[in-house]
Amino acid sequence: MSGFEVQIGQLRNAAEAAGSAADQARVVVPGAGLEEIATALPGGVAASRAPTLASTFNERAKGWADEIDRWSTSVTSAAKAYSDSDDSAKLAFGK
């Protein structure tokens, strides 16, 4: 018999892990401290660009957290759809 089988529990676990990763990433501020480059290297190019670098790091981390959170929601939705489909099939066959 050909086809595929979905491990709904594994989908739910993956979605939960992704949601946890997103939550953890939201509290990380990868650009923290980079503003101090201006104090450490006054007048240099690095000093003038440090705030932009810090902001970019922080925005990208937030963007990644948002993206993985959307993926988590999508996988949760797929797991629910598979589960609902399985439940419907069980009802249809009297199980």
PyMOL Python script that loads the backbone (N, CA, C, O; Angstrom):
from pymol import cmd

cmd.read_pdbstr("""\
ATOM      1  N   MET A   1       0.834  -1.171   0.000  1.00  0.00           N
ATOM      2  CA  MET A   1       0.000   0.000   0.000  1.00  0.00           C
ATOM      3  C   MET A   1       0.887   1.245   0.000  1.00  0.00           C
ATOM      4  O   MET A   1       1.826   1.335   0.791  1.00  0.00           O
ATOM      5  N   SER A   2       0.605   2.183  -0.860  1.00  0.00           N
ATOM      6  CA  SER A   2       1.397   3.409  -0.911  1.00  0.00           C
ATOM      7  C   SER A   2       0.695   4.501  -0.116  1.00  0.00           C
ATOM      8  O   SER A   2      -0.472   4.368   0.254  1.00  0.00           O
ATOM      9  N   GLY A   3       1.413   5.568   0.136  1.00  0.00           N
ATOM     10  CA  GLY A   3       0.845   6.681   0.884  1.00  0.00           C
ATOM     11  C   GLY A   3       1.830   7.198   1.915  1.00  0.00           C
ATOM     12  O   GLY A   3       3.042   7.017   1.802  1.00  0.00           O
ATOM     13  N   PHE A   4       1.275   7.837   2.907  1.00  0.00           N
ATOM     14  CA  PHE A   4       2.126   8.374   3.956  1.00  0.00           C
ATOM     15  C   PHE A   4       1.380   8.317   5.274  1.00  0.00           C
ATOM     16  O   PHE A   4       0.158   8.175   5.315  1.00  0.00           O
ATOM     17  N   GLU A   5       2.131   8.428   6.330  1.00  0.00           N
ATOM     18  CA  GLU A   5       1.559   8.409   7.665  1.00  0.00           C
ATOM     19  C   GLU A   5       2.102   9.618   8.414  1.00  0.00           C
ATOM     20  O   GLU A   5       3.292   9.925   8.354  1.00  0.00           O
ATOM     21  N   VAL A   6       1.222  10.282   9.104  1.00  0.00           N
ATOM     22  CA  VAL A   6       1.620  11.460   9.868  1.00  0.00           C
ATOM     23  C   VAL A   6       1.629  11.113  11.348  1.00  0.00           C
ATOM     24  O   VAL A   6       0.665  10.558  11.874  1.00  0.00           O
ATOM     25  N   GLN A   7       2.711  11.441  12.002  1.00  0.00           N
ATOM     26  CA  GLN A   7       2.801  11.260  13.445  1.00  0.00           C
ATOM     27  C   GLN A   7       2.331  12.568  14.094  1.00  0.00           C
ATOM     28  O   GLN A   7       3.111  13.500  14.285  1.00  0.00           O
ATOM     29  N   ILE A   8       1.058  12.609  14.423  1.00  0.00           N
ATOM     30  CA  ILE A   8       0.451  13.844  14.923  1.00  0.00           C
ATOM     31  C   ILE A   8       1.139  14.315  16.210  1.00  0.00           C
ATOM     32  O   ILE A   8       1.365  15.510  16.399  1.00  0.00           O
ATOM     33  N   GLY A   9       1.465  13.379  17.078  1.00  0.00           N
ATOM     34  CA  GLY A   9       2.147  13.752  18.319  1.00  0.00           C
ATOM     35  C   GLY A   9       3.488  14.419  18.058  1.00  0.00           C
ATOM     36  O   GLY A   9       3.871  15.358  18.756  1.00  0.00           O
ATOM     37  N   GLN A  10       4.198  13.929  17.048  1.00  0.00           N
ATOM     38  CA  GLN A  10       5.486  14.527  16.714  1.00  0.00           C
ATOM     39  C   GLN A  10       5.305  15.932  16.137  1.00  0.00           C
ATOM     40  O   GLN A  10       6.110  16.826  16.396  1.00  0.00           O
ATOM     41  N   LEU A  11       4.249  16.115  15.360  1.00  0.00           N
ATOM     42  CA  LEU A  11       3.953  17.462  14.857  1.00  0.00           C
ATOM     43  C   LEU A  11       3.688  18.414  16.017  1.00  0.00           C
ATOM     44  O   LEU A  11       4.199  19.533  16.052  1.00  0.00           O
ATOM     45  N   ARG A  12       2.879  17.947  16.962  1.00  0.00           N
ATOM     46  CA  ARG A  12       2.580  18.795  18.132  1.00  0.00           C
ATOM     47  C   ARG A  12       3.848  19.094  18.930  1.00  0.00           C
ATOM     48  O   ARG A  12       4.043  20.221  19.386  1.00  0.00           O
ATOM     49  N   ASN A  13       4.703  18.095  19.100  1.00  0.00           N
ATOM     50  CA  ASN A  13       5.959  18.315  19.823  1.00  0.00           C
ATOM     51  C   ASN A  13       6.845  19.331  19.106  1.00  0.00           C
ATOM     52  O   ASN A  13       7.449  20.196  19.741  1.00  0.00           O
ATOM     53  N   ALA A  14       6.918  19.220  17.785  1.00  0.00           N
ATOM     54  CA  ALA A  14       7.729  20.160  17.005  1.00  0.00           C
ATOM     55  C   ALA A  14       7.175  21.576  17.121  1.00  0.00           C
ATOM     56  O   ALA A  14       7.931  22.537  17.264  1.00  0.00           O
ATOM     57  N   ALA A  15       5.857  21.697  17.061  1.00  0.00           N
ATOM     58  CA  ALA A  15       5.227  23.015  17.180  1.00  0.00           C
ATOM     59  C   ALA A  15       5.487  23.613  18.560  1.00  0.00           C
ATOM     60  O   ALA A  15       5.768  24.805  18.686  1.00  0.00           O
ATOM     61  N   GLU A  16       5.392  22.784  19.585  1.00  0.00           N
ATOM     62  CA  GLU A  16       5.636  23.259  20.941  1.00  0.00           C
ATOM     63  C   GLU A  16       7.096  23.700  21.118  1.00  0.00           C
ATOM     64  O   GLU A  16       7.371  24.730  21.734  1.00  0.00           O
ATOM     65  N   ALA A  17       8.016  22.915  20.576  1.00  0.00           N
ATOM     66  CA  ALA A  17       9.438  23.267  20.668  1.00  0.00           C
ATOM     67  C   ALA A  17       9.721  24.577  19.931  1.00  0.00           C
ATOM     68  O   ALA A  17      10.488  25.413  20.410  1.00  0.00           O
ATOM     69  N   ALA A  18       9.103  24.748  18.775  1.00  0.00           N
ATOM     70  CA  ALA A  18       9.297  25.989  18.018  1.00  0.00           C
ATOM     71  C   ALA A  18       8.725  27.179  18.777  1.00  0.00           C
ATOM     72  O   ALA A  18       9.337  28.247  18.814  1.00  0.00           O
ATOM     73  N   GLY A  19       7.565  27.001  19.377  1.00  0.00           N
ATOM     74  CA  GLY A  19       6.978  28.077  20.174  1.00  0.00           C
ATOM     75  C   GLY A  19       7.869  28.447  21.347  1.00  0.00           C
ATOM     76  O   GLY A  19       8.027  29.624  21.671  1.00  0.00           O
ATOM     77  N   SER A  20       8.450  27.439  21.981  1.00  0.00           N
ATOM     78  CA  SER A  20       9.370  27.681  23.092  1.00  0.00           C
ATOM     79  C   SER A  20      10.612  28.426  22.614  1.00  0.00           C
ATOM     80  O   SER A  20      11.089  29.345  23.281  1.00  0.00           O
ATOM     81  N   ALA A  21      11.129  28.029  21.461  1.00  0.00           N
ATOM     82  CA  ALA A  21      12.308  28.708  20.903  1.00  0.00           C
ATOM     83  C   ALA A  21      11.989  30.172  20.618  1.00  0.00           C
ATOM     84  O   ALA A  21      12.812  31.050  20.876  1.00  0.00           O
ATOM     85  N   ALA A  22      10.803  30.433  20.089  1.00  0.00           N
ATOM     86  CA  ALA A  22      10.406  31.811  19.807  1.00  0.00           C
ATOM     87  C   ALA A  22      10.325  32.616  21.101  1.00  0.00           C
ATOM     88  O   ALA A  22      10.805  33.748  21.161  1.00  0.00           O
ATOM     89  N   ASP A  23       9.717  32.033  22.135  1.00  0.00           N
ATOM     90  CA  ASP A  23       9.605  32.723  23.423  1.00  0.00           C
ATOM     91  C   ASP A  23      10.986  33.041  23.995  1.00  0.00           C
ATOM     92  O   ASP A  23      11.218  34.133  24.514  1.00  0.00           O
ATOM     93  N   GLN A  24      11.896  32.075  23.894  1.00  0.00           N
ATOM     94  CA  GLN A  24      13.252  32.281  24.412  1.00  0.00           C
ATOM     95  C   GLN A  24      14.003  33.329  23.598  1.00  0.00           C
ATOM     96  O   GLN A  24      14.755  34.128  24.157  1.00  0.00           O
ATOM     97  N   ALA A  25      13.805  33.330  22.298  1.00  0.00           N
ATOM     98  CA  ALA A  25      14.504  34.288  21.438  1.00  0.00           C
ATOM     99  C   ALA A  25      14.021  35.715  21.683  1.00  0.00           C
ATOM    100  O   ALA A  25      14.781  36.668  21.507  1.00  0.00           O
ATOM    101  N   ARG A  26      12.776  35.861  22.082  1.00  0.00           N
ATOM    102  CA  ARG A  26      12.233  37.206  22.305  1.00  0.00           C
ATOM    103  C   ARG A  26      12.900  37.918  23.480  1.00  0.00           C
ATOM    104  O   ARG A  26      12.911  39.149  23.520  1.00  0.00           O
ATOM    105  N   VAL A  27      13.449  37.185  24.421  1.00  0.00           N
ATOM    106  CA  VAL A  27      14.079  37.832  25.574  1.00  0.00           C
ATOM    107  C   VAL A  27      15.574  38.071  25.365  1.00  0.00           C
ATOM    108  O   VAL A  27      16.221  38.726  26.182  1.00  0.00           O
ATOM    109  N   VAL A  28      16.111  37.549  24.286  1.00  0.00           N
ATOM    110  CA  VAL A  28      17.527  37.762  23.976  1.00  0.00           C
ATOM    111  C   VAL A  28      17.670  39.079  23.214  1.00  0.00           C
ATOM    112  O   VAL A  28      16.907  39.366  22.292  1.00  0.00           O
ATOM    113  N   VAL A  29      18.636  39.851  23.608  1.00  0.00           N
ATOM    114  CA  VAL A  29      18.902  41.128  22.936  1.00  0.00           C
ATOM    115  C   VAL A  29      20.337  41.059  22.415  1.00  0.00           C
ATOM    116  O   VAL A  29      21.269  41.496  23.090  1.00  0.00           O
ATOM    117  N   PRO A  30      20.508  40.508  21.210  1.00  0.00           N
ATOM    118  CA  PRO A  30      21.875  40.280  20.713  1.00  0.00           C
ATOM    119  C   PRO A  30      22.674  41.552  20.486  1.00  0.00           C
ATOM    120  O   PRO A  30      23.903  41.506  20.429  1.00  0.00           O
ATOM    121  N   GLY A  31      22.004  42.674  20.356  1.00  0.00           N
ATOM    122  CA  GLY A  31      22.725  43.926  20.141  1.00  0.00           C
ATOM    123  C   GLY A  31      23.108  44.634  21.427  1.00  0.00           C
ATOM    124  O   GLY A  31      23.735  45.693  21.394  1.00  0.00           O
ATOM    125  N   ALA A  32      22.731  44.050  22.570  1.00  0.00           N
ATOM    126  CA  ALA A  32      23.047  44.691  23.847  1.00  0.00           C
ATOM    127  C   ALA A  32      24.556  44.876  23.997  1.00  0.00           C
ATOM    128  O   ALA A  32      25.338  43.954  23.761  1.00  0.00           O
ATOM    129  N   GLY A  33      24.930  46.035  24.377  1.00  0.00           N
ATOM    130  CA  GLY A  33      26.337  46.316  24.620  1.00  0.00           C
ATOM    131  C   GLY A  33      27.097  46.847  23.421  1.00  0.00           C
ATOM    132  O   GLY A  33      28.183  47.407  23.568  1.00  0.00           O
ATOM    133  N   LEU A  34      26.531  46.672  22.231  1.00  0.00           N
ATOM    134  CA  LEU A  34      27.265  47.132  21.048  1.00  0.00           C
ATOM    135  C   LEU A  34      27.380  48.653  20.984  1.00  0.00           C
ATOM    136  O   LEU A  34      28.287  49.185  20.343  1.00  0.00           O
ATOM    137  N   GLU A  35      26.462  49.348  21.647  1.00  0.00           N
ATOM    138  CA  GLU A  35      26.549  50.813  21.666  1.00  0.00           C
ATOM    139  C   GLU A  35      27.840  51.269  22.350  1.00  0.00           C
ATOM    140  O   GLU A  35      28.324  52.373  22.099  1.00  0.00           O
ATOM    141  N   GLU A  36      28.392  50.417  23.215  1.00  0.00           N
ATOM    142  CA  GLU A  36      29.617  50.764  23.940  1.00  0.00           C
ATOM    143  C   GLU A  36      30.843  50.816  23.037  1.00  0.00           C
ATOM    144  O   GLU A  36      31.901  51.297  23.444  1.00  0.00           O
ATOM    145  N   ILE A  37      30.702  50.327  21.826  1.00  0.00           N
ATOM    146  CA  ILE A  37      31.811  50.423  20.868  1.00  0.00           C
ATOM    147  C   ILE A  37      32.169  51.889  20.648  1.00  0.00           C
ATOM    148  O   ILE A  37      33.340  52.236  20.494  1.00  0.00           O
ATOM    149  N   ALA A  38      31.148  52.742  20.634  1.00  0.00           N
ATOM    150  CA  ALA A  38      31.396  54.172  20.415  1.00  0.00           C
ATOM    151  C   ALA A  38      32.284  54.746  21.512  1.00  0.00           C
ATOM    152  O   ALA A  38      33.134  55.595  21.242  1.00  0.00           O
ATOM    153  N   THR A  39      32.094  54.291  22.745  1.00  0.00           N
ATOM    154  CA  THR A  39      32.931  54.753  23.857  1.00  0.00           C
ATOM    155  C   THR A  39      34.333  54.160  23.751  1.00  0.00           C
ATOM    156  O   THR A  39      35.329  54.837  24.005  1.00  0.00           O
ATOM    157  N   ALA A  40      34.391  52.902  23.377  1.00  0.00           N
ATOM    158  CA  ALA A  40      35.685  52.219  23.312  1.00  0.00           C
ATOM    159  C   ALA A  40      36.536  52.691  22.141  1.00  0.00           C
ATOM    160  O   ALA A  40      37.762  52.737  22.238  1.00  0.00           O
ATOM    161  N   LEU A  41      35.890  53.039  21.046  1.00  0.00           N
ATOM    162  CA  LEU A  41      36.609  53.447  19.835  1.00  0.00           C
ATOM    163  C   LEU A  41      36.060  54.779  19.323  1.00  0.00           C
ATOM    164  O   LEU A  41      35.517  54.833  18.220  1.00  0.00           O
ATOM    165  N   PRO A  42      36.189  55.830  20.090  1.00  0.00           N
ATOM    166  CA  PRO A  42      35.592  57.114  19.682  1.00  0.00           C
ATOM    167  C   PRO A  42      36.162  57.628  18.360  1.00  0.00           C
ATOM    168  O   PRO A  42      37.360  57.548  18.089  1.00  0.00           O
ATOM    169  N   GLY A  43      35.256  58.150  17.564  1.00  0.00           N
ATOM    170  CA  GLY A  43      35.661  58.771  16.312  1.00  0.00           C
ATOM    171  C   GLY A  43      35.870  57.822  15.154  1.00  0.00           C
ATOM    172  O   GLY A  43      36.042  58.267  14.020  1.00  0.00           O
ATOM    173  N   GLY A  44      35.858  56.544  15.407  1.00  0.00           N
ATOM    174  CA  GLY A  44      36.077  55.584  14.330  1.00  0.00           C
ATOM    175  C   GLY A  44      34.795  55.241  13.594  1.00  0.00           C
ATOM    176  O   GLY A  44      33.694  55.552  14.048  1.00  0.00           O
ATOM    177  N   VAL A  45      34.958  54.597  12.458  1.00  0.00           N
ATOM    178  CA  VAL A  45      33.809  54.149  11.671  1.00  0.00           C
ATOM    179  C   VAL A  45      32.976  53.156  12.472  1.00  0.00           C
ATOM    180  O   VAL A  45      31.746  53.191  12.428  1.00  0.00           O
ATOM    181  N   ALA A  46      33.649  52.271  13.202  1.00  0.00           N
ATOM    182  CA  ALA A  46      32.934  51.280  14.018  1.00  0.00           C
ATOM    183  C   ALA A  46      32.047  51.980  15.038  1.00  0.00           C
ATOM    184  O   ALA A  46      30.926  51.540  15.294  1.00  0.00           O
ATOM    185  N   ALA A  47      32.536  53.054  15.615  1.00  0.00           N
ATOM    186  CA  ALA A  47      31.771  53.793  16.623  1.00  0.00           C
ATOM    187  C   ALA A  47      30.498  54.375  16.013  1.00  0.00           C
ATOM    188  O   ALA A  47      29.434  54.330  16.631  1.00  0.00           O
ATOM    189  N   SER A  48      30.604  54.905  14.835  1.00  0.00           N
ATOM    190  CA  SER A  48      29.424  55.523  14.215  1.00  0.00           C
ATOM    191  C   SER A  48      28.410  54.492  13.723  1.00  0.00           C
ATOM    192  O   SER A  48      27.227  54.798  13.579  1.00  0.00           O
ATOM    193  N   ARG A  49      28.870  53.290  13.471  1.00  0.00           N
ATOM    194  CA  ARG A  49      27.967  52.260  12.951  1.00  0.00           C
ATOM    195  C   ARG A  49      27.458  51.303  14.020  1.00  0.00           C
ATOM    196  O   ARG A  49      26.571  50.492  13.752  1.00  0.00           O
ATOM    197  N   ALA A  50      27.997  51.385  15.204  1.00  0.00           N
ATOM    198  CA  ALA A  50      27.598  50.476  16.289  1.00  0.00           C
ATOM    199  C   ALA A  50      26.094  50.524  16.585  1.00  0.00           C
ATOM    200  O   ALA A  50      25.483  49.466  16.736  1.00  0.00           O
ATOM    201  N   PRO A  51      25.475  51.701  16.673  1.00  0.00           N
ATOM    202  CA  PRO A  51      24.039  51.723  16.949  1.00  0.00           C
ATOM    203  C   PRO A  51      23.213  51.029  15.861  1.00  0.00           C
ATOM    204  O   PRO A  51      22.222  50.361  16.159  1.00  0.00           O
ATOM    205  N   THR A  52      23.618  51.187  14.625  1.00  0.00           N
ATOM    206  CA  THR A  52      22.906  50.520  13.530  1.00  0.00           C
ATOM    207  C   THR A  52      23.091  49.012  13.614  1.00  0.00           C
ATOM    208  O   THR A  52      22.148  48.254  13.383  1.00  0.00           O
ATOM    209  N   LEU A  53      24.286  48.581  13.939  1.00  0.00           N
ATOM    210  CA  LEU A  53      24.555  47.157  14.088  1.00  0.00           C
ATOM    211  C   LEU A  53      23.716  46.576  15.224  1.00  0.00           C
ATOM    212  O   LEU A  53      23.112  45.515  15.068  1.00  0.00           O
ATOM    213  N   ALA A  54      23.675  47.255  16.349  1.00  0.00           N
ATOM    214  CA  ALA A  54      22.885  46.793  17.501  1.00  0.00           C
ATOM    215  C   ALA A  54      21.414  46.704  17.125  1.00  0.00           C
ATOM    216  O   ALA A  54      20.750  45.712  17.424  1.00  0.00           O
ATOM    217  N   SER A  55      20.917  47.721  16.484  1.00  0.00           N
ATOM    218  CA  SER A  55      19.507  47.741  16.071  1.00  0.00           C
ATOM    219  C   SER A  55      19.199  46.619  15.085  1.00  0.00           C
ATOM    220  O   SER A  55      18.162  45.963  15.181  1.00  0.00           O
ATOM    221  N   THR A  56      20.098  46.409  14.149  1.00  0.00           N
ATOM    222  CA  THR A  56      19.907  45.349  13.151  1.00  0.00           C
ATOM    223  C   THR A  56      19.897  43.974  13.807  1.00  0.00           C
ATOM    224  O   THR A  56      19.040  43.145  13.500  1.00  0.00           O
ATOM    225  N   PHE A  57      20.838  43.733  14.702  1.00  0.00           N
ATOM    226  CA  PHE A  57      20.857  42.446  15.420  1.00  0.00           C
ATOM    227  C   PHE A  57      19.543  42.233  16.164  1.00  0.00           C
ATOM    228  O   PHE A  57      18.955  41.153  16.103  1.00  0.00           O
ATOM    229  N   ASN A  58      19.090  43.262  16.861  1.00  0.00           N
ATOM    230  CA  ASN A  58      17.855  43.142  17.647  1.00  0.00           C
ATOM    231  C   ASN A  58      16.634  42.914  16.755  1.00  0.00           C
ATOM    232  O   ASN A  58      15.778  42.088  17.071  1.00  0.00           O
ATOM    233  N   GLU A  59      16.555  43.637  15.655  1.00  0.00           N
ATOM    234  CA  GLU A  59      15.425  43.481  14.729  1.00  0.00           C
ATOM    235  C   GLU A  59      15.420  42.092  14.089  1.00  0.00           C
ATOM    236  O   GLU A  59      14.361  41.483  13.940  1.00  0.00           O
ATOM    237  N   ARG A  60      16.577  41.599  13.718  1.00  0.00           N
ATOM    238  CA  ARG A  60      16.654  40.273  13.095  1.00  0.00           C
ATOM    239  C   ARG A  60      16.287  39.171  14.084  1.00  0.00           C
ATOM    240  O   ARG A  60      15.632  38.197  13.714  1.00  0.00           O
ATOM    241  N   ALA A  61      16.700  39.318  15.322  1.00  0.00           N
ATOM    242  CA  ALA A  61      16.340  38.329  16.345  1.00  0.00           C
ATOM    243  C   ALA A  61      14.825  38.328  16.550  1.00  0.00           C
ATOM    244  O   ALA A  61      14.211  37.266  16.652  1.00  0.00           O
ATOM    245  N   LYS A  62      14.231  39.507  16.610  1.00  0.00           N
ATOM    246  CA  LYS A  62      12.780  39.602  16.762  1.00  0.00           C
ATOM    247  C   LYS A  62      12.081  39.015  15.540  1.00  0.00           C
ATOM    248  O   LYS A  62      11.089  38.298  15.670  1.00  0.00           O
ATOM    249  N   GLY A  63      12.597  39.317  14.370  1.00  0.00           N
ATOM    250  CA  GLY A  63      12.022  38.773  13.136  1.00  0.00           C
ATOM    251  C   GLY A  63      12.080  37.256  13.106  1.00  0.00           C
ATOM    252  O   GLY A  63      11.119  36.603  12.700  1.00  0.00           O
ATOM    253  N   TRP A  64      13.204  36.690  13.536  1.00  0.00           N
ATOM    254  CA  TRP A  64      13.326  35.233  13.583  1.00  0.00           C
ATOM    255  C   TRP A  64      12.328  34.656  14.566  1.00  0.00           C
ATOM    256  O   TRP A  64      11.680  33.652  14.271  1.00  0.00           O
ATOM    257  N   ALA A  65      12.193  35.274  15.734  1.00  0.00           N
ATOM    258  CA  ALA A  65      11.249  34.788  16.743  1.00  0.00           C
ATOM    259  C   ALA A  65       9.825  34.823  16.193  1.00  0.00           C
ATOM    260  O   ALA A  65       9.059  33.879  16.384  1.00  0.00           O
ATOM    261  N   ASP A  66       9.473  35.904  15.515  1.00  0.00           N
ATOM    262  CA  ASP A  66       8.130  36.011  14.932  1.00  0.00           C
ATOM    263  C   ASP A  66       7.909  34.947  13.854  1.00  0.00           C
ATOM    264  O   ASP A  66       6.834  34.353  13.766  1.00  0.00           O
ATOM    265  N   GLU A  67       8.934  34.719  13.041  1.00  0.00           N
ATOM    266  CA  GLU A  67       8.818  33.736  11.962  1.00  0.00           C
ATOM    267  C   GLU A  67       8.664  32.310  12.509  1.00  0.00           C
ATOM    268  O   GLU A  67       7.825  31.548  12.029  1.00  0.00           O
ATOM    269  N   ILE A  68       9.459  31.956  13.497  1.00  0.00           N
ATOM    270  CA  ILE A  68       9.370  30.607  14.052  1.00  0.00           C
ATOM    271  C   ILE A  68       8.063  30.438  14.811  1.00  0.00           C
ATOM    272  O   ILE A  68       7.523  29.334  14.879  1.00  0.00           O
ATOM    273  N   ASP A  69       7.550  31.525  15.381  1.00  0.00           N
ATOM    274  CA  ASP A  69       6.251  31.468  16.052  1.00  0.00           C
ATOM    275  C   ASP A  69       5.135  31.224  15.036  1.00  0.00           C
ATOM    276  O   ASP A  69       4.218  30.446  15.301  1.00  0.00           O
ATOM    277  N   ARG A  70       5.204  31.877  13.886  1.00  0.00           N
ATOM    278  CA  ARG A  70       4.214  31.629  12.823  1.00  0.00           C
ATOM    279  C   ARG A  70       4.295  30.189  12.337  1.00  0.00           C
ATOM    280  O   ARG A  70       3.270  29.563  12.065  1.00  0.00           O
ATOM    281  N   TRP A  71       5.518  29.662  12.225  1.00  0.00           N
ATOM    282  CA  TRP A  71       5.693  28.268  11.813  1.00  0.00           C
ATOM    283  C   TRP A  71       5.073  27.344  12.847  1.00  0.00           C
ATOM    284  O   TRP A  71       4.405  26.375  12.487  1.00  0.00           O
ATOM    285  N   SER A  72       5.281  27.627  14.116  1.00  0.00           N
ATOM    286  CA  SER A  72       4.695  26.842  15.199  1.00  0.00           C
ATOM    287  C   SER A  72       3.174  26.826  15.092  1.00  0.00           C
ATOM    288  O   SER A  72       2.550  25.774  15.228  1.00  0.00           O
ATOM    289  N   THR A  73       2.588  27.975  14.853  1.00  0.00           N
ATOM    290  CA  THR A  73       1.133  28.077  14.699  1.00  0.00           C
ATOM    291  C   THR A  73       0.659  27.266  13.507  1.00  0.00           C
ATOM    292  O   THR A  73      -0.368  26.592  13.580  1.00  0.00           O
ATOM    293  N   SER A  74       1.397  27.326  12.420  1.00  0.00           N
ATOM    294  CA  SER A  74       1.042  26.582  11.213  1.00  0.00           C
ATOM    295  C   SER A  74       1.100  25.071  11.446  1.00  0.00           C
ATOM    296  O   SER A  74       0.206  24.338  11.024  1.00  0.00           O
ATOM    297  N   VAL A  75       2.153  24.614  12.119  1.00  0.00           N
ATOM    298  CA  VAL A  75       2.290  23.176  12.393  1.00  0.00           C
ATOM    299  C   VAL A  75       1.201  22.719  13.369  1.00  0.00           C
ATOM    300  O   VAL A  75       0.655  21.625  13.226  1.00  0.00           O
ATOM    301  N   THR A  76       0.891  23.551  14.350  1.00  0.00           N
ATOM    302  CA  THR A  76      -0.200  23.228  15.284  1.00  0.00           C
ATOM    303  C   THR A  76      -1.508  23.073  14.524  1.00  0.00           C
ATOM    304  O   THR A  76      -2.281  22.152  14.787  1.00  0.00           O
ATOM    305  N   SER A  77      -1.749  23.968  13.590  1.00  0.00           N
ATOM    306  CA  SER A  77      -2.959  23.911  12.774  1.00  0.00           C
ATOM    307  C   SER A  77      -2.993  22.645  11.921  1.00  0.00           C
ATOM    308  O   SER A  77      -4.038  22.007  11.791  1.00  0.00           O
ATOM    309  N   ALA A  78      -1.849  22.282  11.341  1.00  0.00           N
ATOM    310  CA  ALA A  78      -1.784  21.058  10.531  1.00  0.00           C
ATOM    311  C   ALA A  78      -2.040  19.827  11.396  1.00  0.00           C
ATOM    312  O   ALA A  78      -2.750  18.912  10.978  1.00  0.00           O
ATOM    313  N   ALA A  79      -1.467  19.800  12.596  1.00  0.00           N
ATOM    314  CA  ALA A  79      -1.691  18.668  13.496  1.00  0.00           C
ATOM    315  C   ALA A  79      -3.158  18.550  13.851  1.00  0.00           C
ATOM    316  O   ALA A  79      -3.697  17.445  13.910  1.00  0.00           O
ATOM    317  N   LYS A  80      -3.810  19.675  14.086  1.00  0.00           N
ATOM    318  CA  LYS A  80      -5.240  19.656  14.402  1.00  0.00           C
ATOM    319  C   LYS A  80      -6.051  19.146  13.212  1.00  0.00           C
ATOM    320  O   LYS A  80      -6.983  18.359  13.376  1.00  0.00           O
ATOM    321  N   ALA A  81      -5.689  19.599  12.022  1.00  0.00           N
ATOM    322  CA  ALA A  81      -6.408  19.149  10.827  1.00  0.00           C
ATOM    323  C   ALA A  81      -6.258  17.638  10.637  1.00  0.00           C
ATOM    324  O   ALA A  81      -7.234  16.953  10.333  1.00  0.00           O
ATOM    325  N   TYR A  82      -5.044  17.119  10.813  1.00  0.00           N
ATOM    326  CA  TYR A  82      -4.836  15.672  10.701  1.00  0.00           C
ATOM    327  C   TYR A  82      -5.629  14.923  11.763  1.00  0.00           C
ATOM    328  O   TYR A  82      -6.242  13.895  11.477  1.00  0.00           O
ATOM    329  N   SER A  83      -5.615  15.437  12.984  1.00  0.00           N
ATOM    330  CA  SER A  83      -6.333  14.802  14.083  1.00  0.00           C
ATOM    331  C   SER A  83      -7.843  14.802  13.818  1.00  0.00           C
ATOM    332  O   SER A  83      -8.520  13.797  14.034  1.00  0.00           O
ATOM    333  N   ASP A  84      -8.351  15.932  13.351  1.00  0.00           N
ATOM    334  CA  ASP A  84      -9.783  16.021  13.026  1.00  0.00           C
ATOM    335  C   ASP A  84     -10.152  15.047  11.916  1.00  0.00           C
ATOM    336  O   ASP A  84     -11.207  14.414  11.956  1.00  0.00           O
ATOM    337  N   SER A  85      -9.270  14.933  10.924  1.00  0.00           N
ATOM    338  CA  SER A  85      -9.511  14.013   9.822  1.00  0.00           C
ATOM    339  C   SER A  85      -9.530  12.569  10.312  1.00  0.00           C
ATOM    340  O   SER A  85     -10.381  11.775   9.911  1.00  0.00           O
ATOM    341  N   ASP A  86      -8.581  12.242  11.182  1.00  0.00           N
ATOM    342  CA  ASP A  86      -8.550  10.889  11.763  1.00  0.00           C
ATOM    343  C   ASP A  86      -9.828  10.608  12.556  1.00  0.00           C
ATOM    344  O   ASP A  86     -10.405   9.525  12.454  1.00  0.00           O
ATOM    345  N   ASP A  87     -10.260  11.588  13.342  1.00  0.00           N
ATOM    346  CA  ASP A  87     -11.476  11.420  14.142  1.00  0.00           C
ATOM    347  C   ASP A  87     -12.691  11.205  13.235  1.00  0.00           C
ATOM    348  O   ASP A  87     -13.548  10.369  13.523  1.00  0.00           O
ATOM    349  N   SER A  88     -12.757  11.963  12.146  1.00  0.00           N
ATOM    350  CA  SER A  88     -13.866  11.815  11.201  1.00  0.00           C
ATOM    351  C   SER A  88     -13.867  10.429  10.566  1.00  0.00           C
ATOM    352  O   SER A  88     -14.921   9.816  10.400  1.00  0.00           O
ATOM    353  N   ALA A  89     -12.669   9.934  10.209  1.00  0.00           N
ATOM    354  CA  ALA A  89     -12.564   8.612   9.605  1.00  0.00           C
ATOM    355  C   ALA A  89     -12.986   7.530  10.600  1.00  0.00           C
ATOM    356  O   ALA A  89     -13.656   6.570  10.221  1.00  0.00           O
ATOM    357  N   LYS A  90     -12.604   7.676  11.854  1.00  0.00           N
ATOM    358  CA  LYS A  90     -12.998   6.718  12.872  1.00  0.00           C
ATOM    359  C   LYS A  90     -14.521   6.673  13.034  1.00  0.00           C
ATOM    360  O   LYS A  90     -15.116   5.602  13.155  1.00  0.00           O
ATOM    361  N   LEU A  91     -15.136   7.863  13.033  1.00  0.00           N
ATOM    362  CA  LEU A  91     -16.589   7.934  13.137  1.00  0.00           C
ATOM    363  C   LEU A  91     -17.263   7.287  11.926  1.00  0.00           C
ATOM    364  O   LEU A  91     -18.272   6.595  12.062  1.00  0.00           O
ATOM    365  N   ALA A  92     -16.704   7.516  10.764  1.00  0.00           N
ATOM    366  CA  ALA A  92     -17.286   6.999   9.524  1.00  0.00           C
ATOM    367  C   ALA A  92     -17.242   5.472   9.496  1.00  0.00           C
ATOM    368  O   ALA A  92     -18.117   4.831   8.913  1.00  0.00           O
ATOM    369  N   PHE A  93     -16.232   4.903  10.121  1.00  0.00           N
ATOM    370  CA  PHE A  93     -16.087   3.451  10.118  1.00  0.00           C
ATOM    371  C   PHE A  93     -16.536   2.821  11.435  1.00  0.00           C
ATOM    372  O   PHE A  93     -16.300   1.636  11.674  1.00  0.00           O
ATOM    373  N   GLY A  94     -17.183   3.616  12.288  1.00  0.00           N
ATOM    374  CA  GLY A  94     -17.745   3.095  13.514  1.00  0.00           C
ATOM    375  C   GLY A  94     -16.734   2.671  14.546  1.00  0.00           C
ATOM    376  O   GLY A  94     -16.983   1.727  15.296  1.00  0.00           O
ATOM    377  N   LYS A  95     -15.606   3.334  14.608  1.00  0.00           N
ATOM    378  CA  LYS A  95     -14.585   2.969  15.612  1.00  0.00           C
ATOM    379  C   LYS A  95     -14.462   4.031  16.659  1.00  0.00           C
ATOM    380  O   LYS A  95     -13.658   3.900  17.581  1.00  0.00           O
TER     381      LYS A  95
END
""", "prot")
cmd.dss("prot")
cmd.show_as("cartoon", "prot")
cmd.util.cbc("prot")
cmd.orient("prot")
